[in-house]
Amino acid sequence: MKFSKQEKEIIVTKIQGYFRDELDQSIGSFDAQFLLDFFAEEIGPYFYNRGLYDAAAVLDEKMDSITDAIIEIEKPTEFVR
């Protein structure tokens, strides 16, 4: 998982804030960057895949809606599916 320099700076700041506010510990920029790299490489694919699964579920739902809409405008014929 690749982040832009600006994204990394924002995430590193958030990691440092979490350590300060929740763990009452100070963490340097280098250590926060190292932690970010670890999570991006080791944990990131789980979040990425979950996002894909969620997107696929939304698409499935939308396709069902489109199929229903098509069936609603279907003209009657002697042919039965």
C-alpha positions as CSV (number, residue, x, y, z in Angstrom):
1,M,0.0,0.0,0.0
2,K,1.5,3.3,-1.1
3,F,0.7,6.7,0.4
4,S,1.7,10.1,-0.9
5,K,4.2,12.1,1.1
6,Q,1.4,14.4,2.4
7,E,-0.8,11.4,3.3
8,K,2.1,9.9,5.3
9,E,2.7,13.1,7.1
10,I,-1.0,13.3,8.2
11,I,-1.1,9.6,9.2
12,V,2.2,9.9,11.2
13,T,0.8,12.9,13.0
14,K,-2.3,10.9,13.8
15,I,-0.2,8.0,15.1
16,Q,1.8,10.3,17.3
17,G,-1.5,11.9,18.6
18,Y,-2.9,8.5,19.4
19,F,0.2,7.5,21.4
20,R,0.1,10.8,23.2
21,D,-3.6,10.9,24.0
22,E,-4.5,7.3,24.5
23,L,-1.3,5.7,25.7
24,D,0.2,8.7,27.4
25,Q,3.5,8.1,25.6
26,S,5.6,10.0,23.2
27,I,6.6,8.5,19.8
28,G,9.0,10.1,17.4
29,S,8.3,10.7,13.8
30,F,10.7,7.9,12.7
31,D,9.0,5.3,15.0
32,A,5.5,6.5,13.9
33,Q,6.6,6.1,10.2
34,F,8.0,2.6,10.9
35,L,4.7,1.7,12.6
36,L,2.8,3.0,9.6
37,D,4.9,1.0,7.2
38,F,4.3,-2.1,9.2
39,F,0.6,-1.7,9.3
40,A,0.4,-0.7,5.6
41,E,2.3,-3.8,4.6
42,E,1.0,-6.4,7.1
43,I,-2.5,-5.2,8.0
44,G,-3.4,-2.9,5.0
45,P,-4.3,-5.8,2.7
46,Y,-7.0,-6.9,5.1
47,F,-8.6,-3.4,5.0
48,Y,-8.1,-3.2,1.3
49,N,-9.8,-6.5,0.7
50,R,-12.6,-5.6,3.0
51,G,-13.2,-2.4,0.9
52,L,-13.3,-4.5,-2.2
53,Y,-15.8,-6.9,-0.7
54,D,-18.0,-4.0,0.5
55,A,-17.8,-2.4,-3.0
56,A,-18.8,-5.7,-4.6
57,A,-21.7,-6.0,-2.3
58,V,-22.9,-2.5,-3.2
59,L,-22.5,-3.3,-6.9
60,D,-24.5,-6.5,-6.5
61,E,-27.3,-4.6,-4.8
62,K,-27.3,-2.0,-7.5
63,M,-27.4,-4.6,-10.2
64,D,-30.3,-6.3,-8.5
65,S,-32.1,-2.9,-8.5
66,I,-31.3,-2.4,-12.2
67,T,-32.5,-5.9,-13.1
68,D,-35.8,-5.3,-11.2
69,A,-36.2,-2.0,-13.1
70,I,-35.7,-3.7,-16.4
71,I,-38.2,-6.4,-15.6
72,E,-40.7,-3.7,-14.6
73,I,-40.6,-2.1,-18.1
74,E,-40.6,-5.4,-20.0
75,K,-43.4,-5.7,-22.5
76,P,-45.6,-8.7,-22.3
77,T,-45.1,-11.4,-25.0
78,E,-46.2,-15.0,-25.5
79,F,-42.6,-16.0,-24.6
80,V,-42.2,-16.9,-20.9
81,R,-38.8,-17.1,-19.3
